[in-house]
Amino acid sequence: MAFLVAFNRKMYLTAYVNDLQSKITDITAQKLNLTETITQLTSQISDIGNTDSPAVKKLEARKAELENLDKQLEMQMQKMQAQLQAAQTELQSADQALAQNIQSSFSYNLGGRG
């Protein structure tokens, strides 16, 4: 019974780790796209040059929105990375528990010798 519990725990944790890694990859891609867009906006603002023009103000507002979104994604990614690290540590513990259950299931005590 302990073997099944340890095995199920390992399967659940493996799926959780994979899910977190996938989400972190997605956030990284989103951040990369945001960085590219922010760079383009910065270039457009620089090309216009007139900081008082409505077009520049509109571009600066959009850039500020994207920078805020980038910060939110960064915080979300850091939270997920912390969860991932904790899950990986828990997964190592599950691996050890599973190995111990397998070893105890297949070790025999014959005549007092182990």
N, CA and C atoms as a LAMMPS dump frame, in Angstrom:
ITEM: TIMESTEP
0
ITEM: NUMBER OF ATOMS
342
ITEM: BOX BOUNDS ff ff ff
-5.0000000000000000e+02 5.0000000000000000e+02
-5.0000000000000000e+02 5.0000000000000000e+02
-5.0000000000000000e+02 5.0000000000000000e+02
ITEM: ATOMS id mol type element x y z
1 1 1 N 0.823 -1.197 0
2 1 2 C 0 0 0
3 1 3 C 0.865 1.259 0
4 2 1 N 1.923 1.242 0.794
5 2 2 C 2.805 2.412 0.85
6 2 3 C 3.454 2.664 -0.508
7 3 1 N 3.72 1.582 -1.233
8 3 2 C 4.298 1.719 -2.571
9 3 3 C 3.356 2.502 -3.486
10 4 1 N 2.07 2.169 -3.456
11 4 2 C 1.099 2.847 -4.31
12 4 3 C 0.963 4.325 -3.946
13 5 1 N 0.985 4.612 -2.664
14 5 2 C 0.902 6.005 -2.219
15 5 3 C 2.121 6.776 -2.714
16 6 1 N 3.29 6.205 -2.547
17 6 2 C 4.52 6.861 -2.99
18 6 3 C 4.542 7.024 -4.517
19 7 1 N 4.069 6.005 -5.213
20 7 2 C 4.036 6.063 -6.677
21 7 3 C 3.064 7.144 -7.161
22 8 1 N 1.884 7.192 -6.568
23 8 2 C 0.899 8.21 -6.941
24 8 3 C 1.404 9.617 -6.627
25 9 1 N 2.051 9.754 -5.504
26 9 2 C 2.627 11.043 -5.126
27 9 3 C 3.666 11.48 -6.16
28 10 1 N 4.51 10.555 -6.573
29 10 2 C 5.532 10.86 -7.575
30 10 3 C 4.878 11.25 -8.9
31 11 1 N 3.851 10.55 -9.319
32 11 2 C 3.164 10.857 -10.577
33 11 3 C 2.529 12.247 -10.523
34 12 1 N 1.867 12.545 -9.4
35 12 2 C 1.242 13.858 -9.24
36 12 3 C 2.293 14.961 -9.287
37 13 1 N 3.378 14.783 -8.547
38 13 2 C 4.422 15.8 -8.5
39 13 3 C 5.105 15.975 -9.853
40 14 1 N 5.299 14.895 -10.574
41 14 2 C 5.899 14.979 -11.907
42 14 3 C 5.003 15.796 -12.837
43 15 1 N 3.714 15.558 -12.795
44 15 2 C 2.771 16.325 -13.622
45 15 3 C 2.771 17.799 -13.216
46 16 1 N 2.825 18.056 -11.918
47 16 2 C 2.839 19.431 -11.406
48 16 3 C 4.107 20.156 -11.856
49 17 1 N 5.247 19.5 -11.752
50 17 2 C 6.523 20.085 -12.189
51 17 3 C 6.472 20.392 -13.685
52 18 1 N 5.974 19.452 -14.462
53 18 2 C 5.866 19.668 -15.912
54 18 3 C 4.954 20.844 -16.237
55 19 1 N 3.848 20.961 -15.513
56 19 2 C 2.913 22.064 -15.715
57 19 3 C 3.575 23.403 -15.387
58 20 1 N 4.276 23.454 -14.268
59 20 2 C 4.964 24.689 -13.892
60 20 3 C 6.032 25.06 -14.915
61 21 1 N 6.791 24.084 -15.368
62 21 2 C 7.823 24.36 -16.368
63 21 3 C 7.203 24.888 -17.658
64 22 1 N 6.07 24.349 -18.042
65 22 2 C 5.377 24.815 -19.241
66 22 3 C 4.901 26.257 -19.067
67 23 1 N 4.334 26.56 -17.91
68 23 2 C 3.859 27.921 -17.642
69 23 3 C 5.014 28.914 -17.613
70 24 1 N 6.129 28.521 -17.028
71 24 2 C 7.305 29.4 -16.989
72 24 3 C 7.814 29.661 -18.399
73 25 1 N 7.804 28.635 -19.236
74 25 2 C 8.214 28.802 -20.634
75 25 3 C 7.284 29.773 -21.359
76 26 1 N 5.985 29.646 -21.123
77 26 2 C 5.018 30.549 -21.745
78 26 3 C 5.239 31.995 -21.292
79 27 1 N 5.461 32.182 -20.009
80 27 2 C 5.692 33.529 -19.494
81 27 3 C 6.982 34.112 -20.07
82 28 1 N 8.001 33.291 -20.188
83 28 2 C 9.262 33.746 -20.77
84 28 3 C 9.044 34.219 -22.211
85 29 1 N 8.249 33.484 -22.964
86 29 2 C 7.948 33.883 -24.348
87 29 3 C 7.151 35.191 -24.372
88 30 1 N 6.192 35.33 -23.468
89 30 2 C 5.422 36.574 -23.388
90 30 3 C 6.321 37.755 -23.048
91 31 1 N 7.231 37.543 -22.098
92 31 2 C 8.153 38.61 -21.712
93 31 3 C 9.057 38.998 -22.883
94 32 1 N 9.484 38.023 -23.648
95 32 2 C 10.324 38.299 -24.809
96 32 3 C 9.565 39.149 -25.828
97 33 1 N 8.317 38.798 -26.074
98 33 2 C 7.491 39.586 -26.998
99 33 3 C 7.262 41.003 -26.47
100 34 1 N 7.023 41.118 -25.173
101 34 2 C 6.837 42.445 -24.573
102 34 3 C 8.096 43.29 -24.722
103 35 1 N 9.239 42.684 -24.478
104 35 2 C 10.503 43.409 -24.589
105 35 3 C 10.704 43.92 -26.01
106 36 1 N 10.366 43.096 -26.967
107 36 2 C 10.489 43.496 -28.368
108 36 3 C 9.554 44.677 -28.68
109 37 1 N 8.314 44.594 -28.196
110 37 2 C 7.346 45.663 -28.433
111 37 3 C 7.77 46.95 -27.736
112 38 1 N 8.268 46.834 -26.507
113 38 2 C 8.729 48.013 -25.767
114 38 3 C 9.898 48.667 -26.499
115 39 1 N 10.795 47.854 -27.031
116 39 2 C 11.931 48.373 -27.793
117 39 3 C 11.453 49.117 -29.037
118 40 1 N 10.47 48.564 -29.715
119 40 2 C 9.916 49.227 -30.896
120 40 3 C 9.262 50.554 -30.528
121 41 1 N 8.517 50.58 -29.43
122 41 2 C 7.889 51.82 -28.982
123 41 3 C 8.932 52.868 -28.63
124 42 1 N 9.973 52.44 -27.947
125 42 2 C 11.057 53.362 -27.586
126 42 3 C 11.683 53.964 -28.84
127 43 1 N 11.867 53.132 -29.84
128 43 2 C 12.436 53.602 -31.103
129 43 3 C 11.501 54.596 -31.779
130 44 1 N 10.215 54.305 -31.789
131 44 2 C 9.239 55.216 -32.398
132 44 3 C 9.214 56.551 -31.671
133 45 1 N 9.249 56.5 -30.343
134 45 2 C 9.254 57.727 -29.544
135 45 3 C 10.495 58.547 -29.863
136 46 1 N 11.601 57.86 -29.961
137 46 2 C 12.864 58.527 -30.278
138 46 3 C 12.828 59.138 -31.675
139 47 1 N 12.232 58.455 -32.631
140 47 2 C 12.15 58.955 -34.003
141 47 3 C 11.293 60.214 -34.097
142 48 1 N 10.213 60.252 -33.321
143 48 2 C 9.341 61.435 -33.353
144 48 3 C 10.055 62.625 -32.717
145 49 1 N 10.659 62.387 -31.603
146 49 2 C 11.482 63.405 -30.964
147 49 3 C 10.716 64.451 -30.179
148 50 1 N 9.582 64.901 -30.62
149 50 2 C 8.822 65.949 -29.946
150 50 3 C 8.045 65.33 -28.787
151 51 1 N 8.521 65.545 -27.57
152 51 2 C 7.911 64.908 -26.395
153 51 3 C 6.54 65.471 -26.043
154 52 1 N 6.193 66.605 -26.622
155 52 2 C 4.885 67.209 -26.329
156 52 3 C 3.794 66.776 -27.296
157 53 1 N 4.146 66.062 -28.331
158 53 2 C 3.14 65.692 -29.333
159 53 3 C 2.205 64.624 -28.77
160 54 1 N 0.943 64.635 -29.208
161 54 2 C -0.023 63.633 -28.75
162 54 3 C 0.394 62.205 -29.111
163 55 1 N 1.053 62.056 -30.244
164 55 2 C 1.492 60.722 -30.665
165 55 3 C 2.518 60.166 -29.684
166 56 1 N 3.448 61 -29.256
167 56 2 C 4.47 60.56 -28.3
168 56 3 C 3.827 60.222 -26.964
169 57 1 N 2.911 61.055 -26.53
170 57 2 C 2.243 60.797 -25.246
171 57 3 C 1.474 59.473 -25.294
172 58 1 N 0.852 59.205 -26.426
173 58 2 C 0.115 57.95 -26.593
174 58 3 C 1.082 56.757 -26.573
175 59 1 N 2.206 56.899 -27.27
176 59 2 C 3.203 55.829 -27.293
177 59 3 C 3.814 55.615 -25.911
178 60 1 N 4.081 56.694 -25.198
179 60 2 C 4.65 56.582 -23.849
180 60 3 C 3.668 55.912 -22.888
181 61 1 N 2.384 56.214 -23.042
182 61 2 C 1.37 55.586 -22.191
183 61 3 C 1.308 54.086 -22.474
184 62 1 N 1.35 53.739 -23.759
185 62 2 C 1.336 52.321 -24.131
186 62 3 C 2.586 51.609 -23.612
187 63 1 N 3.723 52.283 -23.728
188 63 2 C 4.982 51.71 -23.238
189 63 3 C 4.914 51.479 -21.726
190 64 1 N 4.353 52.432 -21.004
191 64 2 C 4.229 52.293 -19.549
192 64 3 C 3.32 51.12 -19.188
193 65 1 N 2.233 50.933 -19.942
194 65 2 C 1.334 49.794 -19.71
195 65 3 C 2.078 48.473 -19.908
196 66 1 N 2.843 48.413 -20.999
197 66 2 C 3.579 47.18 -21.291
198 66 3 C 4.675 46.916 -20.261
199 67 1 N 5.341 47.954 -19.8
200 67 2 C 6.369 47.783 -18.765
201 67 3 C 5.743 47.285 -17.467
202 68 1 N 4.54 47.783 -17.15
203 68 2 C 3.832 47.313 -15.957
204 68 3 C 3.446 45.84 -16.106
205 69 1 N 2.971 45.482 -17.286
206 69 2 C 2.632 44.083 -17.557
207 69 3 C 3.871 43.195 -17.445
208 70 1 N 4.994 43.688 -17.937
209 70 2 C 6.252 42.95 -17.846
210 70 3 C 6.638 42.703 -16.382
211 71 1 N 6.458 43.712 -15.552
212 71 2 C 6.761 43.557 -14.119
213 71 3 C 5.834 42.523 -13.474
214 72 1 N 4.563 42.551 -13.851
215 72 2 C 3.609 41.577 -13.307
216 72 3 C 3.981 40.162 -13.736
217 73 1 N 4.361 40.006 -14.996
218 73 2 C 4.783 38.694 -15.479
219 73 3 C 6.049 38.225 -14.766
220 74 1 N 6.96 39.15 -14.503
221 74 2 C 8.196 38.8 -13.792
222 74 3 C 7.889 38.293 -12.389
223 75 1 N 6.98 38.981 -11.699
224 75 2 C 6.599 38.539 -10.347
225 75 3 C 5.915 37.174 -10.395
226 76 1 N 5.054 36.979 -11.384
227 76 2 C 4.367 35.701 -11.546
228 76 3 C 5.372 34.586 -11.837
229 77 1 N 6.356 34.888 -12.676
230 77 2 C 7.358 33.89 -13.014
231 77 3 C 8.222 33.55 -11.8
232 78 1 N 8.589 34.55 -11.01
233 78 2 C 9.378 34.284 -9.806
234 78 3 C 8.605 33.417 -8.821
235 79 1 N 7.32 33.67 -8.7
236 79 2 C 6.474 32.849 -7.81
237 79 3 C 6.443 31.407 -8.306
238 80 1 N 6.275 31.237 -9.612
239 80 2 C 6.235 29.885 -10.172
240 80 3 C 7.584 29.188 -10.053
241 81 1 N 8.666 29.925 -10.183
242 81 2 C 9.988 29.321 -10.032
243 81 3 C 10.203 28.844 -8.598
244 82 1 N 9.701 29.61 -7.634
245 82 2 C 9.787 29.172 -6.238
246 82 3 C 8.948 27.916 -6.026
247 83 1 N 7.754 27.89 -6.612
248 83 2 C 6.904 26.7 -6.515
249 83 3 C 7.567 25.509 -7.191
250 84 1 N 8.215 25.759 -8.315
251 84 2 C 8.901 24.698 -9.043
252 84 3 C 10.031 24.121 -8.203
253 85 1 N 10.801 24.983 -7.581
254 85 2 C 11.906 24.511 -6.749
255 85 3 C 11.376 23.665 -5.588
256 86 1 N 10.298 24.115 -4.964
257 86 2 C 9.705 23.353 -3.863
258 86 3 C 9.169 22.007 -4.357
259 87 1 N 8.535 22.026 -5.518
260 87 2 C 7.989 20.787 -6.077
261 87 3 C 9.099 19.812 -6.454
262 88 1 N 10.209 20.329 -6.973
263 88 2 C 11.327 19.454 -7.325
264 88 3 C 11.95 18.828 -6.08
265 89 1 N 12.019 19.599 -5.004
266 89 2 C 12.522 19.057 -3.738
267 89 3 C 11.577 17.971 -3.231
268 90 1 N 10.289 18.233 -3.32
269 90 2 C 9.287 17.246 -2.901
270 90 3 C 9.35 16.004 -3.789
271 91 1 N 9.618 16.205 -5.066
272 91 2 C 9.737 15.087 -6.004
273 91 3 C 10.936 14.208 -5.645
274 92 1 N 12.03 14.811 -5.24
275 92 2 C 13.198 14.041 -4.798
276 92 3 C 12.843 13.214 -3.57
277 93 1 N 12.077 13.805 -2.67
278 93 2 C 11.632 13.083 -1.479
279 93 3 C 10.73 11.916 -1.87
280 94 1 N 9.868 12.136 -2.829
281 94 2 C 8.979 11.068 -3.3
282 94 3 C 9.791 9.953 -3.956
283 95 1 N 10.825 10.314 -4.703
284 95 2 C 11.699 9.308 -5.319
285 95 3 C 12.364 8.441 -4.253
286 96 1 N 12.839 9.091 -3.193
287 96 2 C 13.494 8.352 -2.107
288 96 3 C 12.496 7.416 -1.408
289 97 1 N 11.29 7.926 -1.165
290 97 2 C 10.267 7.111 -0.506
291 97 3 C 9.908 5.913 -1.386
292 98 1 N 9.809 6.146 -2.669
293 98 2 C 9.488 5.067 -3.604
294 98 3 C 10.608 4.024 -3.625
295 99 1 N 11.845 4.493 -3.656
296 99 2 C 12.984 3.568 -3.664
297 99 3 C 13.019 2.747 -2.378
298 100 1 N 12.729 3.374 -1.252
299 100 2 C 12.712 2.655 0.024
300 100 3 C 11.588 1.617 0.051
301 101 1 N 10.444 1.975 -0.512
302 101 2 C 9.325 1.025 -0.562
303 101 3 C 9.653 -0.164 -1.456
304 102 1 N 10.31 0.097 -2.562
305 102 2 C 10.704 -1.001 -3.454
306 102 3 C 11.72 -1.897 -2.761
307 103 1 N 12.705 -1.262 -2.121
308 103 2 C 13.734 -2.047 -1.438
309 103 3 C 13.123 -2.894 -0.324
310 104 1 N 12.227 -2.32 0.47
311 104 2 C 11.637 -3.092 1.565
312 104 3 C 10.706 -4.184 1.037
313 105 1 N 10.11 -3.974 -0.116
314 105 2 C 9.225 -4.985 -0.697
315 105 3 C 9.995 -6.187 -1.215
316 106 1 N 11.233 -5.983 -1.629
317 106 2 C 11.997 -7.058 -2.243
318 106 3 C 13.156 -7.558 -1.397
319 107 1 N 13.246 -7.094 -0.159
320 107 2 C 14.293 -7.64 0.707
321 107 3 C 13.656 -8.697 1.606
322 108 1 N 14.381 -9.751 1.803
323 108 2 C 13.877 -10.86 2.598
324 108 3 C 14.774 -11.028 3.819
325 109 1 N 14.161 -11.409 4.899
326 109 2 C 14.898 -11.65 6.13
327 109 3 C 14.897 -13.148 6.372
328 110 1 N 16.013 -13.776 6.017
329 110 2 C 16.111 -15.231 6.157
330 110 3 C 16.957 -15.588 7.374
331 111 1 N 16.344 -16.168 8.34
332 111 2 C 17.056 -16.657 9.512
333 111 3 C 17.804 -15.563 10.272
334 112 1 N 17.246 -14.378 10.336
335 112 2 C 17.871 -13.314 11.106
336 112 3 C 18.922 -12.544 10.343
337 113 1 N 19.225 -12.94 9.139
338 113 2 C 20.208 -12.199 8.324
339 113 3 C 19.454 -11.311 7.349
340 114 1 N 19.965 -10.11 7.16
341 114 2 C 19.266 -9.184 6.284
342 114 3 C 19.864 -9.03 5.022
